[in-house]
Amino acid sequence: MKGVKVYKLQKNKNNPNLIIGELKKKFGFICKRFFFILGDKNEIRGRHAHKKQLQFMVCLSGSCQLDFDNFKTKKRIKLENNNVGVKVSSGIWGIQKYLEKNTILLVLSDAAYNEKDYLRDYKDFKKFIKNKK
């Protein structure tokens, strides 16, 4: 799906428990904000898109189902390994479902928090995508 890309993160050769991600070098991404969510089993989060913001997501523990929609295609990704990251472009509707108790999803963003960047209603998202063309 255009706008969503899965990356395998590098494990350190001497210590496979050390996972490395060079955001700018490998993913063309500069982090200006991060947050993480501690989700309970079957908790649903997200349900929004961003107008400009890019995000990079890694499930640090547990497992998480990520559902994406660019208004043309839908894609489901299951994160259950902390050496996989997902880069999400702007204009992508996202929903996260936490599959295990105490799942931790780390989200890196290329921008500071700005409520005006959020599309929280799916009808507004569709309108934004149609007007973007």
ZIRARA-V352772 format. One line per field, one symbol per residue. ss: DSSP state (2 for helix, 1 for strand, 0 for the rest). phi: phi as a letter, one per 40 degrees, with the letter a starting at -180 (. if undefined). burial: # if it has 24 or more other C-alpha atoms within 12 Angstrom, else .. A space follows every 10 residues. Layout:
ss: ???
phi: ???
burial: ???
This chain:
ss: 0001111101 1000000011 0022222000 0011111110 0001111111 0000111111 1001111110 0001111110 0001111100 0011111100 0011111110 0000222110 0222222222 220
phi: .chbbcbccc ccccaccbbb acdcccbfbb cbaaabbcbc dgcbbgfabb cbcbbbbbcc agaacbbbab gbbbabbbcb acbbbbcbcc gbcbbbbccb cgcbbcbbbc accadcccbb bccccdcccc ccc
burial: ..#####.#. .......... #.#...#.#. #.....###. ....##.### ########## ########## #...#.#### ########## #########. ..######## .......### .#..##.#.. ...
